[in-house]
C-alpha cells in the first residue's frame, strides 16, 4: 500500500525510480568505513513515497567500485489525514520525517529464524 510506504516499506527509499527525483547532483566522493562513495543529493517529487508524502530531500552514497548503495538519508514531511491507514483517527497533521539507512554485507549469507508464537498460557 503506497500510503503506508515509509512505515512498512523502507525498501522504497532505496529503490526510488529516477523519474521521481529532480534537481539531482553529485556532491563529490566521500569515504565511509574506508570505502570510496559517490555522494548524490536530490529532491523527490511530491508523493514519491505515498499519497500523503510531500517532497523529500534525499542523499545517496553509492560505491565507486561496486555501484551499491551504502547509505541513504531522506528528510521531508508526511501529512497524516483521517483516512491514513496507519494513524487515521488517532493522529492528524504534518509530521517531519528523517530516515537514515546504512547498508552493508552485500552477498553475505544470512540466517533468519522464525519467531516463536506465544501460546495462550504465556
N, C-alpha and C positions, 0 to 999 in steps of 0.2 A: 504494500500500500504506500503510495508516494507521500501521503500526508504524514506518515509516521517515519519518514526517511531517516532523519538524523537520530532518532531514538532507537529504531530497530535495525537500521541498515547502514552502519558506519562504512561498509564497503563502497557505498555510493559516492562518498567523498574521494576515495582513491580512484574510482572508475568513472569520474565525471566525463561526459562527452566533450570534445573540443569545441563544438558549436555552442556549448553552454558557458564558455569563457569569453571574456572580452578584455581588452587592454592588457594582454599578457606580455610580460617582458622577462628577459634573462638578466638577473642582477649580478651574476658572476659565478665563480667557482668557490665553494667553501669546503671545509673539512669537518666531518662528523665521525667520531670513532675511527680516526685515521683513514677515512675513505673520502676521496675527492668527489664532490657532488655539485651538479649544476643547481643553482637556486633560481627558480622561476616564480613569478608573482603575477597574479591577475585578479579579476573580479568576475564573479558569476553573473549570469543574467538572473533577473528576478524569477523565483520559483524553481531554480535549478535543483533544489533539494526537497521539493514537495510544494503543494499548492500554498501552504502557509508561510513559506520562507521568502524573505526579501533577498537583496543582493548580499553575497558573501565575498570578503577578501580572502583569497586562498594563496598559500605558498607551498610549492613542492620542492623537495630536494631529491634529485634524480642522479643515480650513479653515473659518473663519467665513463667508467669501464664497462658496466653491465646494463645500464639503462633502466635499472629497477628503482622504484620509488622507495626511499629510505625514511622520509619524514614528510608529513603533511600538517599544515596548520590552516584552520578555517575560522574566520570571525565574521559574525553577521547577526541578523535579527530574525527571530521566528515569531510570527503572530498567532497567538492562541485564541481561537474562537470557540463559541459554544458548540460548534459541530466538530471540533478537533477530536479524533478518535482516542487520543491519549489522555487529554486533560479537560475536554469539553465539559462544561457544567461545574468543574472544580476550580480551575484557574482560567482566566482570560486576560488578554492584554499582550503587550510586547515584551519579549524576553531576549536579552542579549545571549548569544551562544558563542563559546570558544571551544574548539576541538583541536587537540594535538594527537597525532598518531605517529608512533615510531615503529618501523617495520624492519625485521631482521630475520636471519636464519632461513633465508630462501632456499628451498630444496632439502632442508634438514628433515629427517623423519620425525613425526610427532605421534605420540600415543595418546589417544583420548579415551578415557574410561567413562562409561555411562554412570550417571549419578544414581545413588541408591534411592529407592522410592520409600518414603516413610509409611509405616503401617499405622493403622488406627490406634495401636497401643503405645505409639511413641509420643 
